[in-house]
Amino acid sequence: MRKRRALILGLTLLAVASAAALALSVVSRHSAQKPLAFRPPIVGAPPPRSFVLARQARDLAVALAVQPRRSTATLVATVLGPDGSGLSGLDATLRLKTATGARPSGAGRDCGPGCYEATLTGIAGRPTAATVELSGQHRNASVMFALPKAWPPPPAAKLVQRATAAYRRLRTLVIHERLASDPTHELTTVYRAAAPNRLHLTSSDDTQAIIIGNRRWDKTPGQPWRESPQSPVRSVVPFWVTTPVNSHLLGSDTVAGRAVWVVSFVTPQVPAWFTIWIDKRTDRTLELRMTAAAHFMHHRYGPFNAPLTVSPPG
């Protein structure tokens, strides 16, 4: 339990501090299917002008990029195993469901590590859902994604830029996090952050951590606080860290009674896929879901700029 806690906390702090670059070479296998145009330069990179969605499938991260065209759509599924590598060698079927009831589908062609691609033709009517069906290597999963009502969904890069700027302007922030690595292992943590470099974490396994500048203190059950050096981190920083790509507006919703924009994007350098809920009035992010390898995270944010003090234990 302690090792798992350390691993999850380390991954979380890594997300706060910086995103780890993951550049993997693209490999291919012979296929009788006609080659398609897109081959990702790194695992998780989506085709240009596609919008992205992602979900947990037990211990797998399954992402889907959809590139709409006139009466066709290219679908690219990325499957990451718990170790972070692309899970290749699966049989993948990519399907769409449209408002007219049509269900075009195609076999996913290898496009790199854990990458499966198909172009579906003859699409009549607005697609309403997409499904990624996986089998092989003792893995079987069917992952369904609801598609946005606006087809194609409009770009949202400027909206994400505003949300990023609003996040970085905060003086204090409380984050309520649920973090899971699979269906049976999860941890909940409350972050109390005060800019620029003060952070107090309290987790459901009764551990705590305090970070102030270049020092940190850790507390485990039944043990005294332990002080150690710490590389300084920015305590109030968006969890997407690196510049997002393929940002698109999925629609509108409400969070805690507030009207929000729902936006998805990806940070391929990690890789990690995000959906965020942005307050239409303040540009503040009220909720976040992130899907990455063995790292399935949900955040609720607030209060914002409330009186908050992070001090050394004493």
Solvent accessible surface area in square Angstrom, and as a share of the most:
residue,aa,sasa,rsa
1,M,152,0.68
2,R,164,0.60
3,K,178,0.76
4,R,52,0.19
5,R,16,0.06
6,A,60,0.47
7,L,114,0.57
8,I,8,0.04
9,L,20,0.10
10,G,38,0.37
11,L,61,0.30
12,T,2,0.01
13,L,21,0.10
14,L,74,0.37
15,A,15,0.12
16,V,6,0.03
17,A,52,0.41
18,S,55,0.36
19,A,28,0.22
20,A,50,0.39
21,A,91,0.70
22,L,55,0.27
23,A,83,0.64
24,L,59,0.30
25,S,89,0.57
26,V,52,0.30
27,V,91,0.52
28,S,73,0.47
29,R,151,0.55
30,H,178,0.80
31,S,45,0.29
32,A,107,0.83
33,Q,72,0.32
34,K,165,0.70
35,P,96,0.60
36,L,44,0.22
37,A,106,0.82
38,F,29,0.12
39,R,87,0.32
40,P,5,0.03
41,P,99,0.62
42,I,35,0.18
43,V,5,0.03
44,G,5,0.05
45,A,13,0.10
46,P,17,0.11
47,P,1,0.01
48,P,79,0.49
49,R,186,0.68
50,S,0,0.00
51,F,1,0.01
52,V,2,0.01
53,L,18,0.09
54,A,27,0.21
55,R,117,0.43
56,Q,57,0.25
57,A,11,0.09
58,R,128,0.47
59,D,34,0.17
60,L,2,0.01
61,A,1,0.01
62,V,0,0.00
63,A,3,0.02
64,L,1,0.00
65,A,6,0.05
66,V,0,0.00
67,Q,14,0.06
68,P,26,0.17
69,R,122,0.45
70,R,226,0.83
71,S,61,0.40
72,T,29,0.17
73,A,0,0.00
74,T,6,0.03
75,L,0,0.00
76,V,5,0.03
77,A,0,0.00
78,T,10,0.06
79,V,0,0.00
80,L,1,0.00
81,G,3,0.03
82,P,63,0.39
83,D,119,0.62
84,G,16,0.15
85,S,49,0.32
86,G,14,0.14
87,L,34,0.17
88,S,40,0.26
89,G,32,0.31
90,L,8,0.04
91,D,102,0.53
92,A,6,0.05
93,T,38,0.22
94,L,0,0.00
95,R,88,0.32
96,L,3,0.01
97,K,82,0.35
98,T,3,0.02
99,A,69,0.54
100,T,94,0.55
101,G,47,0.45
102,A,41,0.32
103,R,156,0.57
104,P,24,0.15
105,S,54,0.35
106,G,21,0.20
107,A,71,0.55
108,G,19,0.18
109,R,29,0.10
110,D,18,0.09
111,C,0,0.00
112,G,3,0.03
113,P,23,0.14
114,G,0,0.00
115,C,5,0.03
116,Y,2,0.01
117,E,1,0.01
118,A,2,0.02
119,T,47,0.27
120,L,4,0.02
121,T,91,0.53
122,G,62,0.60
123,I,20,0.10
124,A,57,0.44
125,G,44,0.42
126,R,81,0.29
127,P,1,0.00
128,T,40,0.23
129,A,16,0.12
130,A,1,0.01
131,T,26,0.15
132,V,0,0.00
133,E,58,0.26
134,L,8,0.04
135,S,41,0.26
136,G,30,0.29
137,Q,98,0.44
138,H,190,0.85
139,R,56,0.21
140,N,94,0.48
141,A,16,0.12
142,S,80,0.52
143,V,8,0.05
144,M,97,0.43
145,F,7,0.03
146,A,76,0.59
147,L,14,0.07
148,P,9,0.06
149,K,168,0.71
150,A,53,0.41
151,W,66,0.23
152,P,86,0.54
153,P,6,0.04
154,P,56,0.35
155,P,109,0.69
156,A,7,0.05
157,A,54,0.42
158,K,158,0.67
159,L,17,0.09
160,V,4,0.02
161,Q,118,0.53
162,R,116,0.42
163,A,0,0.00
164,T,28,0.16
165,A,43,0.33
166,A,4,0.03
167,Y,6,0.02
168,R,89,0.32
169,R,165,0.60
170,L,9,0.04
171,R,157,0.57
172,T,17,0.10
173,L,2,0.01
174,V,15,0.08
175,I,6,0.03
176,H,85,0.38
177,E,9,0.04
178,R,94,0.34
179,L,2,0.01
180,A,1,0.00
181,S,25,0.16
182,D,30,0.15
183,P,86,0.54
184,T,114,0.66
185,H,76,0.34
186,E,81,0.36
187,L,7,0.03
188,T,59,0.34
189,T,6,0.03
190,V,38,0.22
191,Y,3,0.01
192,R,96,0.35
193,A,1,0.00
194,A,12,0.09
195,A,49,0.38
196,P,97,0.61
197,N,46,0.24
198,R,91,0.33
199,L,3,0.01
200,H,43,0.19
201,L,0,0.00
202,T,51,0.29
203,S,8,0.05
204,S,69,0.45
205,D,31,0.16
206,D,104,0.54
207,T,14,0.08
208,Q,54,0.24
209,A,0,0.00
210,I,6,0.03
211,I,0,0.00
212,I,25,0.13
213,G,13,0.12
214,N,93,0.48
215,R,87,0.32
216,R,33,0.12
217,W,32,0.11
218,D,22,0.11
219,K,49,0.21
220,T,35,0.20
221,P,74,0.47
222,G,77,0.74
223,Q,96,0.43
224,P,104,0.65
225,W,78,0.27
226,R,151,0.55
227,E,91,0.41
228,S,23,0.15
229,P,104,0.65
230,Q,31,0.14
231,S,85,0.55
232,P,91,0.57
233,V,14,0.08
234,R,129,0.47
235,S,7,0.05
236,V,7,0.04
237,V,11,0.06
238,P,1,0.00
239,F,7,0.03
240,W,5,0.02
241,V,36,0.21
242,T,35,0.20
243,T,104,0.61
244,P,25,0.16
245,V,57,0.33
246,N,29,0.15
247,S,10,0.06
248,H,17,0.07
249,L,36,0.18
250,L,31,0.15
251,G,29,0.27
252,S,70,0.45
253,D,72,0.38
254,T,88,0.51
255,V,11,0.07
256,A,97,0.75
257,G,75,0.73
258,R,87,0.32
259,A,52,0.40
260,V,0,0.00
261,W,75,0.26
262,V,17,0.10
263,V,0,0.00
264,S,1,0.01
265,F,0,0.00
266,V,0,0.00
267,T,1,0.00
268,P,13,0.08
269,Q,72,0.32
270,V,48,0.27
271,P,5,0.03
272,A,1,0.01
273,W,9,0.03
274,F,7,0.03
275,T,27,0.16
276,I,0,0.00
277,W,34,0.12
278,I,0,0.00
279,D,4,0.02
280,K,74,0.31
281,R,181,0.66
282,T,37,0.21
283,D,25,0.13
284,R,70,0.25
285,T,3,0.02
286,L,16,0.08
287,E,11,0.05
288,L,0,0.00
289,R,124,0.45
290,M,12,0.05
291,T,13,0.08
292,A,7,0.06
293,A,25,0.19
294,A,23,0.18
295,H,14,0.06
296,F,11,0.05
297,M,5,0.02
298,H,31,0.14
299,H,0,0.00
300,R,115,0.42
301,Y,18,0.07
302,G,14,0.13
303,P,76,0.48
304,F,42,0.17
305,N,39,0.20
306,A,29,0.23
307,P,142,0.89
308,L,40,0.20
309,T,119,0.69
310,V,4,0.03
311,S,56,0.36
312,P,72,0.45
313,P,37,0.24
314,G,128,1.23
